[in-house]
Amino acid sequence: MDLQLDEKLVFRNISTQSDLDTLAFLADALLENGYVTNEYKEAIQQREKEYPTGLPSSLPAVAIPHANYEMVKKTTLAIATLERPVLFHNMENNKESIEIQIVIMMAIGEPHGQVEMLQKIVGIIQDEPLREQMVKASSDKELLELLKKAIA
């Protein structure tokens, strides 16, 4: 999988009001930088309603939204840490909500690439000290380096 990580898709301490607001912010950044098609934003928001992406874990918790590979022009990840956690529905139980503070949006342009990337992201989810470092990163560049190291 040819993954390009781009500093233009790294956002620290953004302030959003909801899960859909957060998804729109990251999807817009992916579109503006030529990684996805126009349909991606609506698709990712619709998918979140049907298949939530909040992962149960210790805090800071992570959400890993993604949409169909056919809407992706170039494979990448967009990441945001949130100034204040927002509620995402629990991937394992749609009736529960989780306070999410890290969102890693996957834009994977290959049919089977999502499974491969999910396996790498699970390492981040299982590493509480790494998640804390991500939330405390002092610059977008530092956050990008932490992400690179985590999925290398």
Backbone as a ProteinNet text record, in pm:
[ID]
protein_1_A
[PRIMARY]
MDLQLDEKLVFRNISTQSDLDTLAFLADALLENGYVTNEYKEAIQQREKEYPTGLPSSLPAVAIPHANYEMVKKTTLAIATLERPVLFHNMENNKESIEIQIVIMMAIGEPHGQVEMLQKIVGIIQDEPLREQMVKASSDKELLELLKKAIA
[TERTIARY]
84.5	0	89	61.5	140.2	72.3	118.5	57.8	138.7	71	135.9	80.2	167.3	123.2	161.5	68.4	81.7	57.3	151	135	9.9	-39.4	-161.4	-286	-269.5	-381.6	-366.8	-287.3	-261.1	-309	-395.6	-457.6	-457.9	-394.9	-390.3	-494.6	-554.7	-643.7	-751.5	-815.2	-925	-1047.8	-1134.2	-1255.8	-1374	-1439.7	-1559	-1671.1	-1793.5	-1911	-1965.9	-1937	-1999.1	-1913.1	-1953.9	-1884.4	-1895.2	-2015.6	-2033	-1956.5	-1948.5	-1871.3	-1721.9	-1674.6	-1534.6	-1506.9	-1598.4	-1582.6	-1580.6	-1668.8	-1673.9	-1542.6	-1488.7	-1362.5	-1252	-1235	-1127.6	-1155.3	-1281.1	-1315.6	-1292	-1323.8	-1298.5	-1148.4	-1066.3	-921.1	-871.3	-924.3	-885.6	-925.1	-1045.3	-1092.7	-1008	-985.1	-908.6	-766.6	-711.8	-574.9	-568.1	-682.3	-684.4	-676.4	-710.2	-700.5	-829.4	-943.3	-1072.6	-1163	-1271.7	-1370.1	-1472.1	-1554.3	-1657.3	-1756.2	-1779.5	-1878.8	-1830.4	-1702.7	-1642.2	-1703.7	-1720.4	-1770.3	-1907.5	-1999.9	-2133.5	-2127.9	-2044.8	-2034.2	-1979.8	-1880.5	-1821	-1917.5	-1994.2	-2092.7	-2206.9	-2249.6	-2356.7	-2309.5	-2186.7	-2132.6	-2121.6	-2085.2	-2071.3	-2205.5	-2314	-2446.7	-2481.5	-2441.7	-2475.4	-2373	-2246.9	-2137	-2044	-2073.9	-1993.3	-1847.9	-1761.9	-1618	-1548.7	-1624.6	-1564.4	-1515.1	-1389.4	-1330.6	-1323.8	-1382.3	-1375.3	-1231.5	-1181.9	-1047.3	-1036.4	-922.5	-896.8	-882.2	-891.2	-878	-730.5	-696.4	-782.7	-823.4	-952.6	-1006.3	-997.2	-1003.9	-981.2	-1104.1	-1130	-1228.1	-1152.1	-1195.3	-1125.2	-1223.4	-1280.5	-1376.4	-1310.1	-1388.3	-1341.7	-1463.3	-1441.1	-1548.1	-1494.2	-1578.2	-1546	-1420.9	-1336	-1209.7	-1229.5	-1345.8	-1368.6	-1373.2	-1388.5	-1392.6	-1257.3	-1154.8	-1021.1	-930.8	-867.7	-774.1	-633.1	-591.3	-457.6	-471.6	-409.4	-417.9	-343.1	-411.7	-350.7	-430.5	-384.3	-457	-465.8	-578.6	-591.9	-611.2	-545.3	-555.2	-584.7	-669.5	-698.9	-702.5	-646	-670.2	-768.5	-859.1	-966.9	-940.3	-962.9	-944.6	-1030.9	-1156.3	-1247.9	-1302.5	-1310.2	-1364.2	-1506	-1537.8	-1674.8	-1724.4	-1855.4	-1914	-1925.7	-1871.8	-1889.9	-1961.3	-2039.3	-2102.5	-1998	-2018.8	-1929.3	-1941	-1827.1	-1822.3	-1886.3	-1871	-1918.4	-2064	-2113.8	-2251.3	-2303.2	-2379.5	-2427.3	-2508.7	-2561.1	-2642.4	-2555.8	-2428.5	-2336.8	-2255.5	-2218.3	-2130.9	-1997.6	-1895.2	-1759.5	-1706	-1638.8	-1572.9	-1444.1	-1441.6	-1327.9	-1243.2	-1111.4	-1021.4	-919.4	-909.5	-820.8	-903.6	-900.6	-972.3	-870.4	-864.2	-775.1	-864.9	-878.6	-964.1	-880.9	-927	-855.9	-914	-826.7	-863.9	-777.2	-831.3	-754.6	-809.9	-724.3	-766.9	-758.4	-745.7	-737.6	-843	-902.2	-1012	-977.5	-858	-823.4	-730.4	-703.8	-610.4	-660	-792.1	-845.5	-810.7	-816.2	-784.9	-639.1	-550.1	-406.9	-382.3	-447.1	-427.6	-490.8	-605.7	-669.6	-577.6	-507.7	-415.8	-305.4	-257.1	-153.4	-210.4	-331.2	-392.4	-427.8	-456.6	-483.7	-365.6	-244.3	-126	-134.7	-188.5	-205.6	-310.9	-417.9	-528.8	-484.4	-395.4	-349.7	-237.8	-188	-72.5	-116.5	-160.3	-211.2	-106.8	20.2	119.8	135	127	136.3	16.4	-101.8	-221.6	-209.2	-157.2	-137.8	-35.7	71	169.8	104.3	17.6	-49.6	-133.3	-209	-295.5	-211.5	-94	-8.3	93.4	94.3	191.8	190.6	310.3	319.8	312.2	315	304.6	242.8	193.3	139.8	250.8	371.1	484.9	513.6	509.3	532.5	422.9	298	187.5	206.5	247.6	273.2	384.1	490.6	601.9	555.4	472.4	418.5	334.1	253.1	170.4	257.3	358.3	449.8	515.6	566	633.8	536.6	414	315.6	275.3	272.3	224.3	337.3	460.2	575.5	583.3
-117.7	0	123.9	214	337.2	447.5	464.5	561.4	690.5	802.2	933.1	1006.4	1041.4	1122.6	1267.3	1357.6	1496.4	1587.8	1676.9	1768.2	1855	1873.2	1952.5	1879.6	1753.5	1673.5	1641.1	1721.1	1701.6	1826	1805.2	1918.3	1893	1981.6	1970.8	2060.9	2009.8	2089.5	2165.2	2099.3	2167.6	2167.6	2263.3	2274.5	2243	2129.8	2092.6	2063.9	2066.3	2054.3	1912	1829.8	1696.9	1603.4	1476.9	1379.9	1418.4	1455.8	1489.7	1616.2	1711.3	1833.7	1799.3	1708.9	1666.5	1593.8	1505.5	1432.2	1527.9	1627.7	1725.3	1801.7	1842.2	1916.6	1836.2	1709.7	1627.3	1591.4	1559.8	1526.5	1646.6	1767.1	1888.1	1905.2	1877.7	1889.3	1787.5	1666.1	1563.4	1606.5	1662.8	1708.1	1824.6	1924.1	2043.1	2007.6	1900.7	1861.6	1750.4	1719.5	1630.1	1481.2	1440.2	1298.7	1220.5	1290.4	1222.3	1296.6	1228.6	1288.6	1370.8	1444.7	1528.7	1448.4	1321.9	1239.5	1188	1199.1	1138.2	1189.3	1320.1	1380.2	1324.7	1326.2	1274.5	1125.1	1052.3	906.9	874.8	950.8	921.4	955.6	1062.1	1098.4	996.8	951	850.9	718.7	680.8	555.9	561.3	676.5	691.1	666.2	707.9	686.5	537.5	464	321.7	233.1	267.2	187.4	280.6	307.2	403.2	358.7	457.4	428.3	464.5	495.3	521.7	391.2	388.8	266.8	273.7	176.6	177	153.4	241.3	228	326	322	424.3	558.1	666.3	799.3	832.8	910.2	967.1	860.9	854.9	754	800.2	701.1	721.9	680.4	755.2	714.4	698.6	600.8	573.3	569.8	684.7	688.6	661.2	601	575.2	555.2	567.1	546.5	456.6	428.8	337.4	379.4	284.1	309.4	373.7	354.6	408.5	561.3	623.3	769.4	829.3	745.7	790	796.1	911	929	886	922.3	887.6	843	733	676.8	763.3	795.3	875.7	860.9	928.7	942.6	1091	1132.3	1266.7	1245.6	1327.7	1310.9	1444.4	1436.8	1555.5	1515.6	1602.4	1591.5	1702.7	1673.7	1766.7	1840.4	1969.3	2053.7	2001.5	1971	1908.9	1782.7	1673.4	1549.7	1571.8	1500.7	1499.5	1354.7	1339.7	1206.8	1142	1021.7	934	810.5	746.7	622.3	511.4	420.9	307.9	209.3	171.5	76.4	-57.6	-95.8	-225.8	-223.1	-104.7	-92.4	45.3	51.5	177.2	262.3	200.6	276.1	353.2	319.2	386.9	492.1	596.5	699.5	698	743	748.1	888.9	943.1	1073.1	1052	1105.5	1087.2	1214.2	1195.2	1310	1300.1	1182.7	1164.7	1102	1164.5	1110.4	1086	961	924	880.3	968.6	940	868.8	750.5	671.8	699	734.9	747.7	645.7	525.5	413.4	381.2	389.7	375	234.3	133.5	-5.2	-88.6	-185.1	-262.2	-329.1	-382.4	-455.2	-375.4	-251.1	-168.4	-128.6	-120.4	-77.3	-175.8	-304.9	-405.6	-392.1	-376.8	-359.9	-235.5	-125.3	-1.9	-12.2	-74.8	-92.7	-168.7	-268.6	-345.1	-255.6	-162.7	-70.5	27.9	75.5	173	109.4	-19.5	-88.9	-71.9	-66.6	-42.9	89.9	191.7	323	312.2	242.4	230.7	157.9	62.4	-17.2	51.1	162.7	229.6	360.8	352.2	470.5	582.7	552.8	661.3	732.3	657.3	718.8	810.7	765.2	849.4	977.3	966.2	1085.7	1180.3	1123.9	1207.7	1279.6	1209.7	1269.9	1390.1	1373.8	1481.8	1599.6	1570.7	1676	1730.7	1680.5	1725.5	1877.9	1936.7	2083.4	2144.2	2060	2111.5	2004.1	2047.7	1952.6	1857.7	1911.6	1829.9	1718.6	1752.5	1650.8	1543.8	1584.9	1490.3	1400	1457.2	1379.3	1276.6	1316.1	1223.3	1108.2	1137.3	1031.2	933.3	986.8	902	815.6	876.2	800.8	685.8	716.4	615.2	501	535.5	436.9	340.8	388.5	300.1	249.8	281.3	237.6	85.5
0	0	0	-92.2	-104.6	-23.6	99	190.8	190.4	164.7	172.1	293.7	387.8	501.8	473.3	495.8	454.2	575.1	602.5	716.8	703.1	579.4	558.7	610.2	650.8	699.8	848.3	918.2	1060.8	1135.4	1233.8	1303.3	1453.6	1527.4	1672.8	1736.7	1841.2	1926.7	1850.7	1755.6	1686.6	1777.6	1754.4	1833.3	1742.2	1768.5	1692.3	1790.3	1739.6	1826.8	1835	1732.3	1727	1642.8	1640.5	1557.2	1409	1364.4	1222.1	1184.3	1276.1	1256.8	1239.3	1322.7	1315.9	1183.9	1145.4	1019	900.3	902.3	793	783.2	897.1	899.2	831	869.2	812	665.5	633.3	494.6	402.9	450	370.6	344.8	445.7	428.8	326.3	330.2	232.5	90.9	77.5	-53.7	-104.9	-19.8	-59.6	-103.9	-49.8	-84	-188.8	-251.2	-366.2	-335.5	-213.3	-177.4	-200.9	-203.4	-216.4	-314.5	-353	-443.7	-363.8	-435.9	-374	-290	-325.8	-256.8	-120.8	-95.2	24	155.1	165.7	291.1	328.9	233.7	262.5	294.5	221.6	242.9	381.9	426.6	556.9	669.8	652.7	755	758.7	642	635.5	696.8	665.2	717	869.9	923.3	1068.9	1139.2	1075.5	1135.1	1140.8	1036.1	1028.4	1099.9	1084.8	1142.7	1218.6	1345.5	1421.8	1435.1	1458.7	1459.1	1590	1694.7	1825.1	1886.9	1926.9	1981.9	2133.8	2201.2	2346.6	2392.6	2476.4	2532.7	2648.2	2713.8	2814.5	2741.5	2816.5	2755.6	2734.6	2633.4	2529.3	2427	2397.6	2306.7	2161.1	2071.5	1928.2	1847.4	1739.8	1637.7	1507	1426.2	1300	1181.5	1147.7	1037.1	901.7	812.3	676.5	586.8	457.2	359.5	248.7	153.4	44.3	-33.4	-63.3	-134	-270.9	-332.8	-467.6	-470.2	-354.5	-347.2	-310.1	-306	-266	-388.1	-409	-520.3	-482	-359.4	-309.2	-164	-130	4.3	105.6	214.8	320.6	449.5	551.8	677.8	710.5	765.6	822.1	972	1052.6	1197.4	1264.1	1365.3	1445.4	1592	1675.2	1818.8	1851.4	1944	1974.1	2104.9	2099.5	2217.9	2333.7	2301.5	2397.4	2331.2	2406.1	2346.7	2291.9	2184.9	2132.5	2136.3	2141.6	2150.7	2013.2	2002.9	1887.1	1940.9	1855.9	1900.2	1904.5	1998.2	2019.6	1903.3	1847	1737.1	1777.2	1903.9	1949.6	1996.9	2033.7	2081.8	2044.4	1937.5	1879.1	1977.4	2082.7	2179.3	2279.2	2287.4	2379	2304.7	2377.7	2321.7	2395.8	2325.7	2380.6	2359.8	2461	2446.1	2367.3	2246.2	2155.3	2154.3	2158.5	2152.7	2039.4	1976.7	1861.4	1749.7	1631.6	1516.1	1405.1	1361	1250.5	1135.4	1036.7	921.3	814.8	778.8	678.3	540.2	448.1	307.4	234.2	219	164.5	25.9	-75.4	-214	-270.3	-184	-231	-158.8	-228.6	-170.5	-36.7	-23	99.2	189.7	152.8	228.4	365.9	383.4	512.4	623.2	593.6	695.4	738.5	641.6	670.3	756.3	720	795.6	934.3	944.1	1074.8	1170.1	1117.7	1202.4	1257	1176.5	1223	1325.3	1301	1391.1	1525.7	1525.8	1652.4	1747.8	1693.6	1776.6	1850.5	1786	1849.5	1960.4	1929.1	2023.3	2150.3	2134.3	2248.7	2327.8	2277.9	2339.5	2405.4	2530.1	2600.5	2609.7	2643.8	2647.7	2511.7	2402	2268.9	2245.8	2281.8	2263.5	2345.2	2466	2549.2	2485.4	2427	2357.2	2238.8	2168.1	2052.2	2096	2202.9	2250.8	2300.7	2355.3	2410.8	2311	2189	2088.2	2079.4	2071.2	2072.3	1932.5	1828.2	1691.5	1602	1486.3	1389	1343.5	1329.8	1285.8	1387.7	1515.8	1619.6	1614.5	1596.4	1586.3	1464.3	1352.4	1231.2	1255.7	1323.1	1351.2	1440.6	1539.4	1625.6	1543.8	1451.5	1366.4	1275.5	1214.8	1126.4	1199.7	1320	1398.6	1434.4	1466	1509.9	1398.2	1274.9	1166	1076.3	1111.6	1029.4	1024.8
[MASK]
++++++++++++++++++++++++++++++++++++++++++++++++++++++++++++++++++++++++++++++++++++++++++++++++++++++++++++++++++++++++++++++++++++++++++++++++++++++++

